[in-house]
Amino acid sequence: MIVIGGGVIGCELGSVYKRLGAEVTVVEFMDRICSVLDGEITQQFQKILTKQGMKFLTSTKVTGGKKVADGAELYVESVDGKTKQTLKGDVVLISTGRRPNTDGLKAKEIGIKIGNKGRIEINNHFQTNIPNIYAIGDVVAGPMLAHKAEEEGIAAVELLAGKDKIHSVKNFRKGRPRQL
């Protein structure tokens, strides 16, 4: 298996498949895996995964690929362009991150503020700059995770119903979405 993207999800899924018996190579554009995390932690994390048998190509970009009879071939090269190689694998897992898909919402056309990363801007109660329009989930700041969006949806509806004022975006970002 070749994993394109050495972020948290790519490394997690790669390690699962490694434990299930797959040979795993992770291709990461940045100079280290999980680059948004602390450098010392990611260095130790990579050592652990390497000890488990995973292989890593950091500072490496995918330039192309093709389906072949027994799987896939990927063409990769170092970010500086000096080293090129072909990787072969049965399967390829693309884990290169996500971004909000707000293009089809026509949010800008009705005046909703969109931040520089394409996310809808909201206040601490999930409201956009238009008071009767709220936003949650993958189109707002924070991790793009289904359980986060679900909890935000519940919180937003409870706020709209006037049921509970403890819900706020701040609590979600601190990992305390609801008090049960």
KEBATI-313419 format. One record per residue (C-alpha): x, y, z negated; residue in three letters. Coordinates in steps of 0.05 Angstrom, whole numbers, padded with zeros to 5 digits, always signed. Layout:
REM KEBATI-313419
XYZAla ...
//
This chain:
REM KEBATI-313419
+00000+00000+00000Met +00023+00070+00016Ile -00005+00126-00026Val -00002+00195+00005Ile -00001+00244-00053Gly +00035+00234-00119Gly -00014+00273-00163Gly -00049+00245-00224Val -00102+00207-00184Ile -00053+00179-00132Gly -00006+00154-00187Cys -00064+00126-00227Glu -00094+00088-00169Leu -00025+00066-00145Gly -00009+00037-00213Ser -00075+00000-00215Val -00062-00032-00148Tyr +00010-00048-00169Lys -00016-00085-00230Arg -00063-00123-00184Leu -00003-00146-00144Gly +00005-00096-00087Ala +00072-00066-00068Glu +00062+00009-00075Val +00101+00067-00045Thr +00079+00138-00063Val +00096+00194-00014Val +00096+00263-00048Glu +00110+00330-00014Phe +00132+00364-00078Met +00200+00349-00111Asp +00166+00308-00166Arg +00102+00270-00179Ile +00045+00303-00217Cys +00076+00371-00205Ser +00022+00409-00242Val +00042+00375-00307Leu +00102+00387-00352Asp +00168+00368-00317Gly +00196+00326-00374Glu +00131+00286-00380Ile +00127+00273-00305Thr +00200+00251-00304Gln +00186+00200-00359Gln +00121+00179-00325Phe +00158+00166-00260Gln +00210+00124-00297Lys +00155+00081-00327Ile +00120+00072-00260Leu +00187+00056-00226Thr +00202+00005-00279Lys +00134-00027-00263Gln +00157-00033-00190Gly +00126+00028-00156Met +00169+00065-00105Lys +00170+00140-00096Phe +00189+00186-00038Leu +00188+00257-00065Thr +00203+00319-00024Ser +00174+00280+00033Thr +00119+00296+00083Lys +00077+00253+00128Val +00084+00275+00200Thr +00040+00222+00233Gly +00016+00152+00233Gly -00021+00098+00270Lys -00062+00036+00259Lys -00025-00027+00277Val -00049-00099+00280Ala -00030-00116+00209Asp -00042-00049+00176Gly -00013+00020+00186Ala +00052+00055+00203Glu +00066+00124+00174Leu +00120+00170+00199Tyr +00151+00210+00143Val +00209+00259+00137Glu +00243+00297+00082Ser +00215+00367+00072Val +00281+00395+00098Asp +00274+00352+00161Gly +00340+00316+00153Lys +00315+00246+00139Thr +00261+00210+00179Lys +00233+00141+00170Gln +00174+00096+00186Thr +00135+00063+00130Leu +00092+00002+00141Lys +00035-00019+00096Gly -00028-00061+00096Asp -00069-00001+00073Val -00060+00074+00063Val -00093+00112+00006Leu -00098+00187+00017Ile -00097+00224-00049Ser -00076+00294-00029Thr -00123+00335-00072Gly -00188+00368-00058Arg -00215+00437-00049Arg -00285+00465-00056Pro -00329+00459+00005Asn -00369+00523+00002Thr -00369+00538+00077Asp -00438+00511+00093Gly -00471+00544+00032Leu -00473+00613+00064Lys -00457+00640-00005Ala -00416+00699+00022Lys -00473+00718+00068Glu -00520+00729+00010Ile -00468+00765-00032Gly -00442+00711-00079Ile -00370+00724-00098Lys -00320+00672-00074Ile -00251+00671-00105Gly -00186+00667-00067Asn -00185+00591-00073Lys -00254+00584-00042Gly -00290+00573-00108Arg -00354+00607-00129Ile -00340+00655-00186Glu -00384+00646-00248Ile -00390+00675-00317Asn -00389+00635-00382Asn -00460+00613-00372His -00452+00586-00300Phe -00483+00648-00269Gln -00456+00677-00205Thr -00454+00752-00194Asn -00526+00745-00171Ile -00562+00734-00239Pro -00613+00682-00216Asn -00562+00638-00179Ile -00520+00589-00218Tyr -00463+00544-00196Ala -00432+00480-00224Ile -00388+00422-00204Gly -00338+00420-00147Asp -00352+00491-00122Val -00329+00524-00187Val -00262+00525-00224Ala -00240+00464-00262Gly -00229+00390-00247Pro -00269+00361-00190Met -00297+00303-00230Leu -00368+00275-00227Ala -00376+00271-00302His -00355+00344-00310Lys -00407+00365-00258Ala -00461+00323-00292Glu -00448+00354-00360Glu -00446+00424-00329Glu -00513+00410-00296Gly -00544+00390-00362Ile -00514+00450-00397Ala -00538+00498-00343Ala -00609+00472-00346Val -00610+00475-00422Glu -00584+00547-00418Leu -00639+00565-00368Leu -00691+00534-00414Ala -00664+00574-00473Gly -00653+00509-00510Lys -00581+00515-00529Asp -00532+00573-00531Lys -00470+00532-00549Ile -00459+00513-00477His -00409+00555-00440Ser -00356+00548-00387Val -00304+00561-00441Lys -00326+00499-00479Asn -00322+00456-00416Phe -00251+00479-00403Arg -00232+00463-00475Lys -00262+00393-00468Gly -00321+00406-00514Arg -00381+00407-00468Pro -00436+00388-00515Arg -00449+00376-00588Gln -00494+00316-00597Leu 
//
